[in-house]
Amino acid sequence: MTIPYDTFAAVDIRVGTVVAAEPYPEAKKPAIKLTIDFGPGIGTKRSSAQITVHYTPDALVGRQVAAVVNFAPRQIGKFMSEVLPLGFPDADGAVVLFAPDKAVPNGARLF
């Protein structure tokens, strides 16, 4: 299936730095609550991510991640998730986060 470029451009994918991460034991599936700084234009946003196979909260703080920042917020249990961090499945289906291989400014948009 092909889509027009305008459809892709409507999805706002930005880079941010994880400034806080904590376990989310109340989630139905193991997850980590993230607070991500997307810079002055977008600010700090929160997300719940099922990334516990490859990541611990301590290892995530300071790491840059890519996320969709213009989806509507989504209720995940008692937690409101504001952005969708992006990742790819490994051979077993566990999430591997998508991130730039060099540091870029928080808020930089994928193109």
Order of alpha helices (4+ residues) and beta strands (2+ residues): alpha-beta-beta-beta-alpha-beta-beta-beta-beta-beta-beta
